[in-house]
Amino acid sequence: MDEKFYELHKKLVQEVIDYCIENNITEADIFDLHIDYLQDSVKCGNWHPGTDSSMGLYNENKETITFSV
């Protein structure tokens, strides 16, 4: 299980790196992803309205570059 979780981690990090490169976001320094009530979506098999999430991309001064809720 730990190896699979590590592979997921690597995949997510690479996706963020690719996004920054494709969108010429060179000042990105911090990426934050938060998900809660995940078990609702796990039970449904897809992203369920009971699961809340947000993610943000910030520069080195912690100023928002882009944010999604």
KAZIUR-V684962 format. One line per field, one symbol per residue. phi: phi as a letter, one per 20 degrees, with the letter a starting at -180 (. if undefined). A space follows every 50 residues. Layout:
phi: ???
This chain:
phi: .fffffffgfffffffgfgfffdleeefcccccccclffffffenbfdgf edbbbbccefemefebbcc
